[in-house]
Amino acid sequence: MTDEMTAYVIEEYGDPDVFTRTTREVPEPEANEIRVSVTASSVNPVDYKIRQGALPDFAPTFPATLHCDVSGVVDAVGADVETFEAGDRVYGMPGGAGRQGALAEYVVGHAGTFAQAPEAISLEAAAALPVVALTAWEMLTDKTAVGSDDDVLVYGASGGVGHVGVQVADRLDADVTGTASSDEKRDLVESLGADAVVDYTTTDVGSYVEEHANGAGFDVVFDPVGDDHLATAFEAVRPYGTVVTTESSSTQDLSPMHANSLDLGVVLVILPVLLGDRQERIGEELAEIADLVDDGALEPHIVERFGFDEVAEAHRRAEAGDFSGKLLLVDE
């Protein structure tokens, strides 16, 4: 193989056009790392927020190669790695925040941040899963323990994290109510396994609590949106219930938690990469997620595909919002 590779980097924060195509040395894996020939990545809010400069503590060193999600084929393994070998089809979350990411021909990362890719979907499609699926999985199985017949409310149920949350909660045998703002999105959420879908733009909290949670409140409110949604989550959850969220930036009145003895769980799945600690947690959870995919319980909804050379366009599309599921980036 050659000593150089193509990468798409940023040398400063800025708008989507800040990406530059460049040539970098192919990275060598350390003893506990693997090197992966990249097939695909996908766009998550954390990716464009890092590019904007909104999350400077998360940014890799400039010139920075972004994007956390990756799928591809193992190209080389470090001396201490026994779990993978060259030729393995893998997916993972090795960098893009805290260290160099996936928007290149090759990426290296701690072996613990990868798992064998699901067999039931294409290797390209697997790249749509790591950040959103890990987030949904930790929200529903780590920060709370959703079980049979629990009433679960999923905000943003057609979005990246939300559409996975609906499928995981359904797999856990919960009674799932999703929220979505259009007929097209509501049809998607229903097709993913939701028992009911609410137009939150025309229905107040009390109405859907009364109709879908027997007026008592939901056992779990799953909130990957935050802001005003987190405030309404405290209204929608039952006493002694649980709100799980990815929210970190808004200021909230937490008195409803005290008044109703609520649990609040907050998830940041990239933390093991940022800390360089407990990275095996990522791979272990991705292995469980791959089993869900291969069992037919989970499938990413990919709304649009872009080439790596179209990363600026993909970021503009992501920031504009108003789409369902995920945007995929393929190294063509």
C-alpha positions as CSV (number, residue, x, y, z in Angstrom):
1,M,0.0,0.0,0.0
2,T,1.0,3.6,-0.4
3,D,2.3,5.8,2.4
4,E,-0.2,8.5,1.8
5,M,-4.0,8.8,1.8
6,T,-6.7,11.3,1.0
7,A,-8.4,13.0,3.9
8,Y,-10.9,15.8,4.3
9,V,-9.9,18.1,7.1
10,I,-10.6,21.5,8.7
11,E,-7.8,23.8,9.7
12,E,-10.1,26.2,11.4
13,Y,-13.7,26.4,12.5
14,G,-16.3,27.6,10.1
15,D,-19.2,27.0,7.7
16,P,-19.5,23.7,5.7
17,D,-17.1,25.0,3.0
18,V,-14.2,25.0,5.5
19,F,-13.5,21.4,4.6
20,T,-10.3,20.9,2.5
21,R,-9.3,17.8,0.6
22,T,-5.6,17.0,1.4
23,T,-3.0,14.3,1.5
24,R,-1.8,12.8,4.8
25,E,0.4,10.0,5.9
26,V,-1.4,6.7,6.4
27,P,-1.5,6.3,10.2
28,E,0.1,3.3,11.9
29,P,-1.8,1.5,14.6
30,E,-0.4,1.5,18.1
31,A,-0.1,-1.8,20.0
32,N,-3.8,-1.7,21.2
33,E,-5.2,-0.2,17.9
34,I,-6.4,-1.4,14.6
35,R,-6.3,0.4,11.2
36,V,-9.4,0.3,9.1
37,S,-9.8,1.0,5.4
38,V,-12.8,3.2,5.5
39,T,-16.0,2.3,3.6
40,A,-18.4,4.9,5.0
41,S,-19.2,7.4,7.7
42,S,-22.3,9.4,8.5
43,V,-23.3,12.9,9.8
44,N,-24.2,13.5,13.4
45,P,-24.9,16.8,15.1
46,V,-21.7,16.4,17.1
47,D,-19.8,16.4,13.8
48,Y,-21.1,19.7,12.5
49,K,-21.0,21.3,16.0
50,I,-17.3,20.5,16.2
51,R,-16.8,22.0,12.7
52,Q,-18.7,25.1,13.7
53,G,-16.5,25.6,16.8
54,A,-19.5,25.1,19.2
55,L,-17.7,22.2,20.9
56,P,-14.0,23.3,21.0
57,D,-13.2,20.8,23.8
58,F,-14.2,18.0,21.6
59,A,-12.2,19.0,18.5
60,P,-9.2,16.9,17.3
61,T,-5.9,18.7,16.8
62,F,-5.8,20.9,13.7
63,P,-5.7,20.0,10.9
64,A,-8.6,18.0,12.1
65,T,-10.2,15.0,10.4
66,L,-13.8,14.8,11.7
67,H,-16.6,12.3,11.9
68,C,-17.2,9.8,14.6
69,D,-19.0,7.0,12.8
70,V,-17.1,4.6,10.6
71,S,-17.4,1.2,8.8
72,G,-14.8,-0.6,6.8
73,V,-12.4,-3.4,6.6
74,V,-9.5,-4.0,9.0
75,D,-6.2,-3.4,7.2
76,A,-3.7,-3.8,10.0
77,V,-3.7,-4.7,13.8
78,G,-1.4,-3.6,16.6
79,A,0.8,-6.1,18.4
80,D,-1.5,-6.5,21.4
81,V,-4.8,-6.9,19.4
82,E,-6.3,-10.4,19.5
83,T,-9.9,-9.6,18.7
84,F,-9.6,-8.6,15.1
85,E,-7.5,-9.6,12.1
86,A,-6.9,-8.1,8.6
87,G,-10.0,-8.6,6.4
88,D,-12.6,-8.3,9.2
89,R,-15.7,-6.2,8.4
90,V,-16.1,-3.8,11.3
91,Y,-18.0,-0.7,12.4
92,G,-17.1,1.6,15.2
93,M,-16.6,5.0,16.8
94,P,-12.9,5.4,17.2
95,G,-12.4,9.2,16.9
96,G,-13.7,12.4,15.3
97,A,-14.0,13.9,18.7
98,G,-10.9,14.1,20.8
99,R,-8.8,12.3,18.2
100,Q,-8.6,12.1,14.4
101,G,-11.8,10.7,12.8
102,A,-13.1,8.8,9.9
103,L,-13.3,11.3,7.0
104,A,-10.3,9.7,5.3
105,E,-9.2,6.6,3.4
106,Y,-7.9,5.0,6.6
107,V,-8.6,5.5,10.3
108,V,-6.9,4.1,13.4
109,G,-8.5,3.6,16.7
110,H,-8.5,1.6,19.9
111,A,-9.6,-1.9,19.1
112,G,-12.2,-1.6,21.9
113,T,-14.1,1.1,19.9
114,F,-14.9,-1.4,17.1
115,A,-17.1,-4.5,16.7
116,Q,-17.8,-6.9,13.9
117,A,-20.2,-5.3,11.5
118,P,-23.8,-6.6,11.2
119,E,-24.3,-9.1,8.4
120,A,-27.9,-8.3,7.7
121,I,-27.2,-4.8,6.2
122,S,-24.5,-3.5,3.9
123,L,-21.2,-2.4,5.3
124,E,-22.0,1.1,4.0
125,A,-25.3,1.2,6.0
126,A,-23.5,0.0,9.2
127,A,-21.8,3.4,9.3
128,A,-25.1,5.1,10.0
129,L,-25.4,3.3,13.4
130,P,-22.6,3.8,15.9
131,V,-23.3,7.2,17.5
132,V,-27.1,7.1,17.3
133,A,-27.5,3.4,18.2
134,L,-25.0,3.6,21.1
135,T,-26.9,6.7,22.4
136,A,-30.3,5.0,22.2
137,W,-29.0,1.8,23.6
138,E,-27.4,3.5,26.6
139,M,-30.5,5.7,27.2
140,L,-32.8,2.7,27.4
141,T,-30.6,0.0,28.9
142,D,-28.0,1.8,31.0
143,K,-29.6,5.0,32.3
144,T,-32.9,3.1,32.8
145,A,-34.0,-0.4,32.3
146,V,-37.0,-0.5,30.0
147,G,-39.0,-3.7,30.3
148,S,-42.2,-5.4,29.2
149,D,-45.2,-3.2,29.0
150,D,-43.5,0.0,30.1
151,D,-45.0,3.1,28.6
152,V,-42.2,4.8,26.7
153,L,-42.5,8.2,25.0
154,V,-39.9,8.9,22.3
155,Y,-39.4,12.5,21.3
156,G,-38.0,13.2,17.8
157,A,-39.0,9.7,16.9
158,S,-38.1,10.0,13.2
159,G,-34.7,11.6,13.9
160,G,-31.3,9.9,14.0
161,V,-31.3,8.8,17.7
162,G,-35.1,8.8,17.9
163,H,-35.7,6.3,15.1
164,V,-33.3,3.9,16.7
165,G,-34.9,4.5,20.1
166,V,-38.3,3.5,18.8
167,Q,-36.9,0.2,17.5
168,V,-34.9,-0.6,20.6
169,A,-37.8,0.2,22.9
170,D,-40.1,-2.0,20.8
171,R,-37.5,-4.8,21.0
172,L,-37.6,-4.5,24.7
173,D,-41.3,-5.1,24.6
174,A,-42.3,-1.6,25.7
175,D,-45.5,0.2,24.6
176,V,-44.0,3.0,22.5
177,T,-45.5,6.3,21.7
178,G,-43.4,8.5,19.3
179,T,-43.7,12.2,18.4
180,A,-43.3,13.6,14.9
181,S,-44.3,16.7,13.1
182,S,-45.5,15.5,9.6
183,D,-47.6,12.8,8.1
184,E,-44.5,11.4,6.4
185,K,-42.5,11.2,9.6
186,R,-45.4,9.8,11.5
187,D,-45.8,7.0,8.9
188,L,-42.1,6.2,9.3
189,V,-42.3,6.1,13.1
190,E,-45.3,3.7,12.9
191,S,-43.5,1.5,10.5
192,L,-40.6,1.2,12.9
193,G,-42.8,-0.3,15.6
194,A,-44.4,2.5,17.5
195,D,-47.8,1.6,19.0
196,A,-48.9,5.3,18.7
197,V,-47.6,8.4,17.0
198,V,-48.4,12.0,18.2
199,D,-48.2,15.2,16.2
200,Y,-46.6,17.3,19.0
201,T,-47.2,20.5,17.1
202,T,-51.0,20.2,17.5
203,T,-51.3,18.1,20.6
204,D,-50.5,19.2,24.2
205,V,-48.7,17.1,26.7
206,G,-51.8,16.5,28.9
207,S,-53.7,15.1,25.9
208,Y,-51.2,12.5,24.9
209,V,-50.5,11.5,28.5
210,E,-54.2,11.0,28.9
211,E,-54.6,9.0,25.7
212,H,-51.4,6.9,25.6
213,A,-50.3,6.7,29.3
214,N,-53.7,6.3,31.0
215,G,-53.4,9.8,32.4
216,A,-50.8,8.7,34.9
217,G,-47.7,9.6,32.9
218,F,-45.1,7.6,30.9
219,D,-42.7,5.3,32.7
220,V,-39.8,6.6,30.6
221,V,-39.5,9.7,28.4
222,F,-36.7,9.4,25.8
223,D,-35.5,12.8,24.8
224,P,-32.7,13.2,22.3
225,V,-33.9,16.7,21.4
226,G,-33.6,18.8,24.6
227,D,-34.4,22.5,25.1
228,D,-38.2,22.8,25.5
229,H,-38.7,19.1,25.0
230,L,-36.8,18.4,28.3
231,A,-39.2,20.7,30.1
232,T,-42.3,18.9,28.7
233,A,-40.7,15.6,29.5
234,F,-40.9,16.4,33.2
235,E,-44.7,17.0,32.6
236,A,-45.1,13.8,30.6
237,V,-43.4,11.3,32.9
238,R,-45.1,9.6,35.8
239,P,-44.1,10.1,39.5
240,Y,-41.0,8.0,40.2
241,G,-40.4,7.7,36.5
242,T,-37.3,8.4,34.4
243,V,-36.3,10.9,31.8
244,V,-33.3,10.0,29.6
245,T,-31.7,12.7,27.4
246,T,-28.7,13.8,25.5
247,E,-29.3,17.5,26.5
248,S,-26.4,19.4,27.8
249,S,-26.7,23.0,26.8
250,S,-30.0,24.4,28.1
251,T,-30.9,25.8,31.5
252,Q,-33.9,23.9,33.1
253,D,-36.0,24.2,36.2
254,L,-35.4,20.9,37.9
255,S,-38.0,21.4,40.6
256,P,-40.5,19.0,38.9
257,M,-37.9,16.3,39.4
258,H,-37.9,16.9,43.1
259,A,-41.7,17.2,43.3
260,N,-42.2,13.8,41.5
261,S,-39.1,12.0,42.6
262,L,-37.9,11.6,39.1
263,D,-34.6,10.0,37.8
264,L,-32.7,11.9,35.0
265,G,-30.2,10.1,32.9
266,V,-27.8,12.0,30.6
267,V,-25.8,10.2,27.9
268,L,-22.6,11.2,26.1
269,V,-21.5,8.1,24.2
270,I,-18.2,9.7,22.9
271,L,-16.9,10.1,26.5
272,P,-14.7,7.0,26.4
273,V,-12.9,8.3,23.3
274,L,-12.5,11.7,24.9
275,L,-11.2,10.3,28.1
276,G,-9.1,7.5,26.5
277,D,-10.6,5.2,29.1
278,R,-13.2,2.4,29.2
279,Q,-13.1,2.3,25.4
280,E,-14.0,-1.4,25.4
281,R,-17.5,-0.3,26.5
282,I,-18.1,1.0,22.9
283,G,-17.2,-2.3,21.2
284,E,-19.2,-4.4,23.7
285,E,-22.3,-2.4,23.1
286,L,-21.8,-2.3,19.3
287,A,-21.7,-6.1,19.4
288,E,-25.1,-6.2,21.1
289,I,-26.4,-3.7,18.6
290,A,-25.1,-5.8,15.7
291,D,-27.0,-8.8,17.1
292,L,-30.2,-6.6,17.1
293,V,-29.6,-5.8,13.4
294,D,-29.0,-9.4,12.5
295,D,-32.1,-10.5,14.4
296,G,-34.2,-8.0,12.3
297,A,-35.0,-5.8,15.3
298,L,-33.1,-2.7,14.1
299,E,-32.3,-1.1,10.8
300,P,-31.0,2.4,10.1
301,H,-33.2,4.6,8.0
302,I,-30.8,6.3,5.5
303,V,-32.5,9.2,3.7
304,E,-29.6,10.4,1.5
305,R,-26.1,9.3,0.5
306,F,-23.1,11.6,-0.3
307,G,-19.5,11.0,-1.3
308,F,-16.7,12.1,0.9
309,D,-16.0,14.9,-1.6
310,E,-19.6,16.1,-1.0
311,V,-19.0,16.5,2.8
312,A,-19.8,20.3,2.7
313,E,-23.1,19.6,1.0
314,A,-23.9,16.8,3.6
315,H,-23.2,19.2,6.5
316,R,-25.4,21.9,4.9
317,R,-28.2,19.3,4.6
318,A,-27.7,18.1,8.2
319,E,-27.8,21.6,9.6
320,A,-30.9,22.5,7.7
321,G,-32.7,19.6,9.4
322,D,-36.2,18.5,8.6
323,F,-35.3,15.0,7.4
324,S,-35.8,11.6,8.9
325,G,-33.1,9.1,9.9
326,K,-29.5,9.5,8.8
327,L,-27.3,11.1,6.1
328,L,-24.6,8.7,4.9
329,L,-21.1,9.6,3.6
330,V,-19.4,7.0,1.4
331,D,-15.7,6.9,0.4
332,E,-16.2,6.5,-3.3
